[in-house]
Amino acid sequence: MQEEIKLSRLESVLDSLSYPVARRDAAAAFDGVTVLMADGNADLGEMIRQCLPDEFASATDLYYELNNVMPIEAVGEPGQSDGDA
C-alpha cells in the first residue's frame, strides 16, 4: 500500500483493519503508508512495529499506542506550551 495520510486522518485509516490484530499483521498492512505530521513524516508500518503490545483489540487501542511512539514534532513545535504556566 503506497499512500500518504494526514495525522488527523490516522484513526479512521486504522479502522480499515479487522480487530483484534497482531502487531506484525498491522505493521505489514500499513508498510509504505506515510503519515504526514506537523514537522516531517513517518512510515506507519514502522511506527506500528515500535509499539509494545503484540496485539491490538481495536483501532482506538492502536491509535493510543501510536501516540506513544510518535516523535514530539508530530503535533507541533518541540517544547511548545499549551499556555499553562
The first five atom37 places (N, CA, C, CB, O) and aatype in JSON, in Angstrom:
{
  "aatype": [12, 5, 6, 6, 9, 11, 10, 15, 1, 10, 6, 15, 19, 10, 3, 15, 10, 15, 18, 14, 19, 0, 1, 1, 3, 0, 0, 0, 0, 13, 3, 7, 19, 16, 19, 10, 12, 0, 3, 7, 2, 0, 3, 10, 7, 6, 12, 9, 1, 5, 4, 10, 14, 3, 6, 13, 0, 15, 0, 16, 3, 10, 18, 18, 6, 10, 2, 2, 19, 12, 14, 9, 6, 0, 19, 7, 6, 14, 7, 5, 15, 3, 7, 3, 0],
  "atom_mask": [
    [1, 1, 1, 1, 1],
    [1, 1, 1, 1, 1],
    [1, 1, 1, 1, 1],
    [1, 1, 1, 1, 1],
    [1, 1, 1, 1, 1],
    [1, 1, 1, 1, 1],
    [1, 1, 1, 1, 1],
    [1, 1, 1, 1, 1],
    [1, 1, 1, 1, 1],
    [1, 1, 1, 1, 1],
    [1, 1, 1, 1, 1],
    [1, 1, 1, 1, 1],
    [1, 1, 1, 1, 1],
    [1, 1, 1, 1, 1],
    [1, 1, 1, 1, 1],
    [1, 1, 1, 1, 1],
    [1, 1, 1, 1, 1],
    [1, 1, 1, 1, 1],
    [1, 1, 1, 1, 1],
    [1, 1, 1, 1, 1],
    [1, 1, 1, 1, 1],
    [1, 1, 1, 1, 1],
    [1, 1, 1, 1, 1],
    [1, 1, 1, 1, 1],
    [1, 1, 1, 1, 1],
    [1, 1, 1, 1, 1],
    [1, 1, 1, 1, 1],
    [1, 1, 1, 1, 1],
    [1, 1, 1, 1, 1],
    [1, 1, 1, 1, 1],
    [1, 1, 1, 1, 1],
    [1, 1, 1, 0, 1],
    [1, 1, 1, 1, 1],
    [1, 1, 1, 1, 1],
    [1, 1, 1, 1, 1],
    [1, 1, 1, 1, 1],
    [1, 1, 1, 1, 1],
    [1, 1, 1, 1, 1],
    [1, 1, 1, 1, 1],
    [1, 1, 1, 0, 1],
    [1, 1, 1, 1, 1],
    [1, 1, 1, 1, 1],
    [1, 1, 1, 1, 1],
    [1, 1, 1, 1, 1],
    [1, 1, 1, 0, 1],
    [1, 1, 1, 1, 1],
    [1, 1, 1, 1, 1],
    [1, 1, 1, 1, 1],
    [1, 1, 1, 1, 1],
    [1, 1, 1, 1, 1],
    [1, 1, 1, 1, 1],
    [1, 1, 1, 1, 1],
    [1, 1, 1, 1, 1],
    [1, 1, 1, 1, 1],
    [1, 1, 1, 1, 1],
    [1, 1, 1, 1, 1],
    [1, 1, 1, 1, 1],
    [1, 1, 1, 1, 1],
    [1, 1, 1, 1, 1],
    [1, 1, 1, 1, 1],
    [1, 1, 1, 1, 1],
    [1, 1, 1, 1, 1],
    [1, 1, 1, 1, 1],
    [1, 1, 1, 1, 1],
    [1, 1, 1, 1, 1],
    [1, 1, 1, 1, 1],
    [1, 1, 1, 1, 1],
    [1, 1, 1, 1, 1],
    [1, 1, 1, 1, 1],
    [1, 1, 1, 1, 1],
    [1, 1, 1, 1, 1],
    [1, 1, 1, 1, 1],
    [1, 1, 1, 1, 1],
    [1, 1, 1, 1, 1],
    [1, 1, 1, 1, 1],
    [1, 1, 1, 0, 1],
    [1, 1, 1, 1, 1],
    [1, 1, 1, 1, 1],
    [1, 1, 1, 0, 1],
    [1, 1, 1, 1, 1],
    [1, 1, 1, 1, 1],
    [1, 1, 1, 1, 1],
    [1, 1, 1, 0, 1],
    [1, 1, 1, 1, 1],
    [1, 1, 1, 1, 1]
  ],
  "atom_positions": [
    [[0.86, -1.18, 0.0], [0.0, 0.0, 0.0], [0.9, 1.24, 0.0], [-0.98, 0.0, 1.24], [1.65, 1.45, 0.95]],
    [[0.83, 2.03, -1.03], [1.57, 3.29, -1.11], [0.58, 4.42, -1.01], [2.41, 3.39, -2.43], [-0.32, 4.55, -1.85]],
    [[0.74, 5.25, 0.01], [-0.23, 6.31, 0.21], [0.31, 7.27, 1.25], [-1.61, 5.74, 0.64], [1.17, 6.92, 2.05]],
    [[-0.2, 8.48, 1.22], [0.11, 9.48, 2.24], [-1.18, 9.85, 2.94], [0.8, 10.74, 1.62], [-2.22, 10.04, 2.3]],
    [[-1.12, 9.96, 4.27], [-2.29, 10.37, 5.03], [-1.87, 11.44, 6.01], [-2.94, 9.17, 5.75], [-0.74, 11.45, 6.5]],
    [[-2.78, 12.33, 6.31], [-2.54, 13.35, 7.33], [-2.74, 12.72, 8.69], [-3.47, 14.59, 7.14], [-3.55, 11.82, 8.86]],
    [[-2.0, 13.21, 9.66], [-2.1, 12.72, 11.02], [-3.54, 12.77, 11.53], [-1.18, 13.53, 11.95], [-3.98, 11.89, 12.26]],
    [[-4.27, 13.78, 11.13], [-5.66, 13.93, 11.58], [-6.58, 12.83, 11.06], [-6.2, 15.28, 11.15], [-7.66, 12.61, 11.61]],
    [[-6.16, 12.12, 10.0], [-6.96, 11.02, 9.44], [-6.52, 9.65, 9.94], [-6.88, 11.05, 7.93], [-7.11, 8.63, 9.58]],
    [[-5.49, 9.61, 10.76], [-4.89, 8.35, 11.17], [-5.89, 7.38, 11.8], [-3.78, 8.61, 12.14], [-5.93, 6.21, 11.42]],
    [[-6.67, 7.85, 12.73], [-7.59, 6.94, 13.43], [-8.6, 6.3, 12.47], [-8.33, 7.69, 14.55], [-8.9, 5.12, 12.6]],
    [[-9.11, 7.07, 11.52], [-10.08, 6.5, 10.58], [-9.41, 5.49, 9.65], [-10.74, 7.61, 9.75], [-10.06, 4.52, 9.24]],
    [[-8.16, 5.68, 9.3], [-7.42, 4.73, 8.46], [-7.21, 3.42, 9.21], [-6.06, 5.32, 8.02], [-7.29, 2.34, 8.63]],
    [[-6.94, 3.51, 10.5], [-6.73, 2.31, 11.31], [-7.99, 1.46, 11.39], [-6.27, 2.69, 12.72], [-7.91, 0.25, 11.62]],
    [[-9.15, 2.07, 11.22], [-10.43, 1.35, 11.24], [-10.56, 0.34, 10.11], [-11.57, 2.33, 11.18], [-11.44, -0.53, 10.15]],
    [[-9.71, 0.44, 9.1], [-9.82, -0.46, 7.95], [-9.35, -1.89, 8.27], [-9.0, 0.08, 6.79], [-9.62, -2.8, 7.49]],
    [[-8.68, -2.09, 9.38], [-8.24, -3.42, 9.79], [-9.34, -4.16, 10.53], [-6.99, -3.33, 10.67], [-10.26, -3.55, 11.07]],
    [[-9.25, -5.48, 10.55], [-10.15, -6.31, 11.37], [-9.46, -6.54, 12.71], [-10.49, -7.68, 10.67], [-8.29, -6.92, 12.75]],
    [[-10.17, -6.3, 13.77], [-9.61, -6.43, 15.12], [-10.25, -7.59, 15.85], [-9.81, -5.13, 15.92], [-11.42, -7.91, 15.6]],
    [[-9.51, -8.23, 16.76], [-8.13, -7.93, 17.16], [-7.15, -8.25, 16.03], [-7.75, -8.72, 18.43], [-7.42, -9.08, 15.16]],
    [[-6.0, -7.56, 16.07], [-4.98, -7.75, 15.05], [-3.6, -7.8, 15.71], [-5.04, -6.61, 13.99], [-3.32, -7.05, 16.65]],
    [[-2.77, -8.7, 15.22], [-1.4, -8.81, 15.73], [-0.58, -7.62, 15.24], [-0.75, -10.16, 15.27], [-0.81, -7.09, 14.15]],
    [[0.36, -7.19, 16.06], [1.23, -6.06, 15.71], [1.9, -6.29, 14.36], [2.3, -5.85, 16.8], [1.92, -5.38, 13.52]],
    [[2.45, -7.48, 14.12], [3.15, -7.75, 12.86], [2.22, -7.64, 11.66], [3.8, -9.14, 12.89], [2.62, -7.17, 10.6]],
    [[0.96, -8.08, 11.81], [-0.01, -8.01, 10.72], [-0.43, -6.57, 10.45], [-1.24, -8.87, 11.04], [-0.58, -6.16, 9.3]],
    [[-0.63, -5.8, 11.51], [-0.99, -4.39, 11.35], [0.16, -3.63, 10.68], [-1.33, -3.75, 12.72], [-0.07, -2.81, 9.79]],
    [[1.38, -3.91, 11.11], [2.54, -3.23, 10.53], [2.67, -3.56, 9.05], [3.83, -3.63, 11.27], [2.94, -2.68, 8.23]],
    [[2.48, -4.82, 8.69], [2.59, -5.24, 7.3], [1.49, -4.58, 6.45], [2.49, -6.78, 7.19], [1.73, -4.22, 5.3]],
    [[0.3, -4.44, 7.01], [-0.81, -3.84, 6.27], [-0.55, -2.39, 5.92], [-2.09, -3.95, 7.08], [-1.07, -1.88, 4.93]],
    [[0.26, -1.71, 6.75], [0.49, -0.28, 6.54], [1.92, 0.06, 6.11], [0.16, 0.46, 7.8], [2.31, 1.23, 6.14]],
    [[2.69, -0.94, 5.72], [4.02, -0.65, 5.17], [3.86, 0.24, 3.95], [4.78, -1.95, 4.81], [3.02, -0.03, 3.09]],
    [[4.65, 1.27, 3.86], [4.6, 2.17, 2.72], [3.59, 3.3, 2.85], [0.0, 0.0, 0.0], [3.51, 4.16, 1.97]],
    [[2.82, 3.31, 3.93], [1.88, 4.41, 4.16], [2.62, 5.49, 4.94], [0.6, 3.92, 4.93], [3.09, 5.25, 6.05]],
    [[2.71, 6.67, 4.37], [3.41, 7.78, 5.0], [2.42, 8.64, 5.77], [4.17, 8.62, 3.96], [1.42, 9.09, 5.21]],
    [[2.71, 8.86, 7.05], [1.9, 9.74, 7.87], [2.54, 11.12, 7.83], [1.77, 9.2, 9.35], [3.7, 11.29, 8.23]],
    [[1.78, 12.12, 7.35], [2.25, 13.49, 7.27], [1.97, 14.19, 8.59], [1.57, 14.25, 6.09], [0.81, 14.32, 9.0]],
    [[3.04, 14.63, 9.26], [2.91, 15.23, 10.58], [3.19, 16.74, 10.5], [3.88, 14.56, 11.59], [3.55, 17.25, 9.44]],
    [[3.02, 17.41, 11.6], [3.24, 18.85, 11.64], [4.65, 19.21, 11.19], [2.98, 19.39, 13.04], [4.86, 20.22, 10.51]],
    [[5.62, 18.4, 11.56], [7.01, 18.68, 11.2], [7.67, 17.38, 10.76], [7.78, 19.32, 12.4], [8.39, 16.75, 11.54]],
    [[7.42, 16.97, 9.52], [8.03, 15.76, 9.0], [7.0, 14.7, 8.7], [0.0, 0.0, 0.0], [5.8, 14.97, 8.64]],
    [[7.49, 13.47, 8.52], [6.62, 12.35, 8.23], [7.26, 11.07, 8.71], [6.29, 12.27, 6.73], [8.45, 11.04, 9.05]],
    [[6.48, 9.99, 8.72], [6.98, 8.69, 9.18], [6.18, 7.59, 8.51], [6.9, 8.57, 10.72], [5.02, 7.79, 8.14]],
    [[6.81, 6.43, 8.35], [6.14, 5.26, 7.79], [5.26, 4.63, 8.87], [7.17, 4.24, 7.24], [5.75, 4.3, 9.95]],
    [[3.99, 4.47, 8.58], [3.05, 3.94, 9.56], [3.4, 2.51, 9.98], [1.63, 3.98, 9.01], [3.31, 2.18, 11.16]],
    [[3.81, 1.68, 9.04], [4.2, 0.32, 9.37], [5.35, 0.29, 10.36], [0.0, 0.0, 0.0], [5.35, -0.5, 11.3]],
    [[6.34, 1.16, 10.15], [7.49, 1.22, 11.07], [7.07, 1.71, 12.45], [8.58, 2.15, 10.5], [7.57, 1.21, 13.46]],
    [[6.16, 2.68, 12.5], [5.71, 3.17, 13.81], [4.96, 2.06, 14.56], [4.79, 4.41, 13.65], [5.13, 1.91, 15.77]],
    [[4.15, 1.29, 13.84], [3.42, 0.19, 14.49], [4.39, -0.83, 15.06], [2.45, -0.48, 13.5], [4.17, -1.37, 16.14]],
    [[5.47, -1.11, 14.34], [6.48, -2.06, 14.83], [7.12, -1.6, 16.14], [7.58, -2.26, 13.77], [7.59, -2.43, 16.92]],
    [[7.14, -0.3, 16.39], [7.73, 0.24, 17.61], [6.79, 0.15, 18.82], [8.12, 1.69, 17.39], [7.23, 0.32, 19.95]],
    [[5.52, -0.12, 18.58], [4.56, -0.24, 19.68], [4.86, -1.49, 20.52], [3.1, -0.29, 19.13], [5.36, -2.49, 19.99]],
    [[4.55, -1.43, 21.79], [4.87, -2.53, 22.7], [3.93, -3.73, 22.64], [4.89, -2.02, 24.07], [4.41, -4.87, 22.65]],
    [[2.61, -3.53, 22.58], [1.72, -4.71, 22.6], [1.91, -5.6, 21.37], [0.26, -4.26, 22.68], [2.21, -5.12, 20.28]],
    [[1.74, -6.89, 21.57], [1.82, -7.85, 20.47], [0.52, -7.9, 19.68], [2.17, -9.24, 20.98], [0.49, -8.38, 18.55]],
    [[-0.57, -7.39, 20.29], [-1.88, -7.44, 19.64], [-2.68, -6.21, 20.07], [-2.65, -8.75, 20.01], [-2.52, -5.7, 21.18]],
    [[-3.54, -5.75, 19.16], [-4.39, -4.6, 19.43], [-5.85, -5.04, 19.35], [-4.1, -3.43, 18.43], [-6.25, -5.7, 18.39]],
    [[-6.63, -4.67, 20.36], [-8.03, -5.08, 20.42], [-8.94, -4.23, 19.54], [-8.52, -5.01, 21.84], [-10.0, -4.68, 19.12]],
    [[-8.52, -2.99, 19.25], [-9.35, -2.07, 18.47], [-8.49, -1.01, 17.81], [-10.42, -1.41, 19.35], [-7.31, -0.86, 18.13]],
    [[-9.08, -0.28, 16.88], [-8.39, 0.82, 16.22], [-8.0, 1.89, 17.25], [-9.27, 1.44, 15.11], [-6.95, 2.51, 17.15]],
    [[-8.86, 2.09, 18.24], [-8.57, 3.07, 19.28], [-7.35, 2.66, 20.09], [-9.78, 3.25, 20.22], [-6.5, 3.5, 20.4]],
    [[-7.23, 1.37, 20.43], [-6.05, 0.88, 21.16], [-4.78, 1.12, 20.34], [-6.2, -0.62, 21.48], [-3.78, 1.59, 20.88]],
    [[-4.83, 0.81, 19.07], [-3.67, 1.0, 18.21], [-3.33, 2.48, 18.09], [-3.92, 0.4, 16.81], [-2.16, 2.85, 18.13]],
    [[-4.33, 3.32, 17.95], [-4.12, 4.77, 17.85], [-3.42, 5.3, 19.1], [-5.46, 5.49, 17.64], [-2.47, 6.08, 19.0]],
    [[-3.89, 4.88, 20.27], [-3.27, 5.34, 21.52], [-1.82, 4.87, 21.63], [-4.07, 4.85, 22.72], [-0.96, 5.62, 22.08]],
    [[-1.56, 3.65, 21.22], [-0.18, 3.14, 21.25], [0.71, 3.91, 20.28], [-0.16, 1.64, 20.9], [1.87, 4.18, 20.58]],
    [[0.17, 4.26, 19.12], [0.95, 5.04, 18.16], [1.31, 6.41, 18.71], [0.17, 5.19, 16.85], [2.38, 6.95, 18.41]],
    [[0.42, 6.99, 19.51], [0.72, 8.28, 20.13], [1.94, 8.2, 21.04], [-0.48, 8.78, 20.91], [2.63, 9.2, 21.24]],
    [[2.2, 7.03, 21.59], [3.36, 6.85, 22.47], [4.68, 6.75, 21.71], [3.17, 5.6, 23.3], [5.74, 7.0, 22.28]],
    [[4.63, 6.4, 20.42], [5.86, 6.23, 19.65], [6.1, 7.36, 18.65], [5.83, 4.92, 18.92], [7.15, 7.42, 18.02]],
    [[5.13, 8.26, 18.5], [5.31, 9.37, 17.57], [6.34, 10.35, 18.12], [3.96, 10.1, 17.32], [6.43, 10.55, 19.33]],
    [[7.12, 10.94, 17.22], [8.07, 11.96, 17.68], [7.32, 13.17, 18.22], [9.03, 12.37, 16.54], [6.19, 13.44, 17.8]],
    [[7.94, 13.9, 19.13], [7.28, 15.07, 19.73], [6.91, 16.1, 18.67], [8.19, 15.7, 20.78], [5.97, 16.88, 18.86]],
    [[7.65, 16.12, 17.57], [7.4, 17.07, 16.5], [6.12, 16.75, 15.72], [8.58, 17.11, 15.55], [5.69, 17.54, 14.88]],
    [[5.52, 15.61, 15.97], [4.37, 15.16, 15.19], [3.19, 16.11, 15.26], [3.94, 13.8, 15.66], [2.47, 16.29, 14.27]],
    [[2.97, 16.72, 16.4], [1.78, 17.54, 16.58], [2.06, 19.02, 16.72], [1.03, 17.08, 17.75], [1.12, 19.79, 16.91]],
    [[3.28, 19.44, 16.65], [3.58, 20.86, 16.76], [5.04, 21.09, 17.01], [0.0, 0.0, 0.0], [5.85, 20.17, 16.89]],
    [[5.38, 22.29, 17.35], [6.77, 22.62, 17.57], [7.27, 21.99, 18.86], [6.97, 24.13, 17.59], [6.54, 21.94, 19.85]],
    [[8.52, 21.51, 18.87], [9.09, 20.91, 20.08], [9.04, 21.88, 21.25], [10.52, 20.47, 19.83], [9.39, 23.06, 21.11]],
    [[8.62, 21.39, 22.4], [8.59, 22.2, 23.6], [7.49, 23.24, 23.62], [0.0, 0.0, 0.0], [7.48, 24.08, 24.51]],
    [[6.58, 23.2, 22.67], [5.5, 24.18, 22.61], [4.61, 24.04, 23.83], [4.69, 24.02, 21.31], [4.2, 22.93, 24.17]],
    [[4.32, 25.14, 24.46], [3.48, 25.13, 25.66], [2.02, 25.22, 25.27], [3.87, 26.27, 26.6], [1.67, 25.81, 24.25]],
    [[1.17, 24.64, 26.11], [-0.27, 24.76, 25.85], [-0.85, 25.99, 26.54], [-0.99, 23.49, 26.33], [-2.06, 26.2, 26.55]],
    [[0.04, 26.8, 27.12], [-0.4, 28.05, 27.75], [-0.4, 28.0, 29.25], [0.0, 0.0, 0.0], [-0.53, 29.05, 29.89]],
    [[-0.25, 26.83, 29.85], [-0.2, 26.74, 31.3], [1.16, 27.18, 31.8], [-0.5, 25.3, 31.77], [2.19, 26.89, 31.18]],
    [[1.15, 27.87, 32.91], [2.43, 28.35, 33.47], [2.9, 27.45, 34.58], [2.31, 29.77, 33.98], [3.96, 27.69, 35.16]]
  ]
}
